[in-house]
Amino acid sequence: MRGETIRKTTPPRVAPNLRDYAEECAGFSWSRAREALRGLPGSRGLNIAYEAVDRHAASARAAAVALRCVGRDDSVTCVTYGDLAASTARFANVLGRLGVGRGERVVTLLGRCPELYTVVLGTLKNTSVLCPLFSAFGPDPVAQRLRLSDARVLVTTAELYRRKVAGQRDGLPGLRHVLIVGGGADAAPAGTLSFDALMADADDTFTIAPTAPDDMALLHFTSGTTGTPKGAVHVHEAAVAHYVTAWYALDLHPDDVYWCTADPGWVTGMSYGIVAPLMHGLTVVVDEGDYDARRWYRILAEQRVSVWYTAPTALRMLMRTTPRTGPYDLPRSFDLGALRFIASVGEPLNPEAVLWGRDVLGLPVHDNWWQTETGSIMIANLAACDIRPGSMGRPLPGVAAAVLRRGEDGRAEVTDGHVTVVEEPGVEGELALRPGWPSMFRGYLHDERRTAAAFADGWYLTGDLVRRDADGWYWFVGRADDVIKSAGHLIGPFEVESALMEHPAVAEAGVIGRPDPVAGNIVKAFVALRPGFDPTAAMRQDLLAFSRRRLGPAVAPREIAFDQHLPHTRSGKVMRRLLRARELGLPEGDISTLEDSAHGACASPRGAPQRTERSA
Ligand code: AMP
């Protein structure tokens, strides 16, 4: 399990927030952590937007730069905490004028533009709920999430609206307002409103209404193995964990310039791209552009980024342009001297990437682990501690983690309501967390059944398989279910299979993740065709294009194989596990539930693929 340990022999340039892991864990309490937050004036509760913006705007930091937005054209726009307080107040007033109130959902389908920050924090000020969507989703995932979230307001651009929403608007009667960002007052297509015009008319002062810590604040969609996407509900109290975990695991200091490369459509882009760094009152770099190695090094250098939170896929892409074996011409042509801490999240971080950081950028990469449901970082490699490359690190203070013994279905074994905690080191099991940290999701929206299935015997079950070594470091092994991590995005195979089955030629589909050296996994679909359709190259192209149109490039399969003999269980479920084992040449494992092959040839009726997830 262990390779080369990176020892922190020379003290870092800036003294880390957490200096002694054991001492900090022993002395930690969430109620004390809560004291770092201000709370709404007049003891009126706790509101994320107040902590992230207004309290700085009311202090000497009002003129400090909150956002430094780098446009696609490399222009730089600075937004101070004072500016952000005014624009978010305006947006809260816009929502009020539109009749959007407490708890109602405001959905964003936007790239990393300055308006996004206004909308997110203005929504929270209005005590409405912000639900971000990934702008690379296609029309199907967008419409489904708009429906599932009970969206009242959508904020997007004219182009995204035309491409992804307009055609489905009739099926979204609950969506009362669509606000179009950019292009001025005349750019809003029929049936939408101009964000700019509404903002120009709105007052720039706003008093946040009393907000209970348990009031819903954020809704993040995540994918399961089966069924619709799950809307994980987060509350304002999550701010306590955002603040503390960013202090520990990202080692944020008030004078840092911080860059999180995650898309704001996903939980990392929200919790650590917006909320946590602004709560710390520092300067956040926002890049509107897409990945490009030279551009990224230039941003690190020109913006004097000191703390950088990125992802394994991005690091692997950088490693392609500059291998660890050198030459290091590209990164060395930039002054990266301001950089002092690098962290990564979202997928397994290869030991090679940790060492690449050390050798090429002069700083090792600190992997950390969390997921949509946990709302904040749970396990991390820390600035003051040695790094074990390949390990996710150790649980943060206040986080109680355990490895649970696995049952036959791969998940934690639950017998008569009880689980078994594995104490011996090195044993593979499901990672579980003891509820009690403030950013734990409060349930999946409208889905008590799947919420209940995520807990057993007083533990939250993460769905991840891990090992813990004798010193308490956690090592990621894989998912216990069929969800796919591709380029850091969690993709539900069911969503992809369902879209493919909308194609008239498709009888059935099974979707898996196929390992890829850069993206971690790519989505691969195995498709059985209906009688009368031929498995030709043209058909493959047609299916690829069809799914891309519906699902968008981030979710659609990158590869399609035809297979008229998809393996099924006796109850008719496609056995993705077996498809994956066969694809990778792995042992097939337990196939006692495999359907008799005589019935196997595409016997299951056309319709949605059957469930395979235990919790569903
Ligand atoms: P999401 O909810 O989309 O953020 O995805 C969470 C999932 O990403 C986790 O359950 C893991 O499967 C995976 N993940 C996140 N961080 C790590 C990490 N550091 N190492 C390995 N897998 C990770």
Boltz pocket constraint, residues with backbone or C-beta under 6 A from the ligand:
constraints:
  - pocket:
      binder: B
      contacts: [[A, 222], [A, 267], [A, 268], [A, 344], [A, 345], [A, 346], [A, 347], [A, 348], [A, 349], [A, 367], [A, 368], [A, 369], [A, 370], [A, 371], [A, 372], [A, 373], [A, 392], [A, 462], [A, 463], [A, 464], [A, 476], [A, 478], [A, 479], [A, 485], [A, 488], [A, 489], [A, 490]]
      max_distance: 6.0
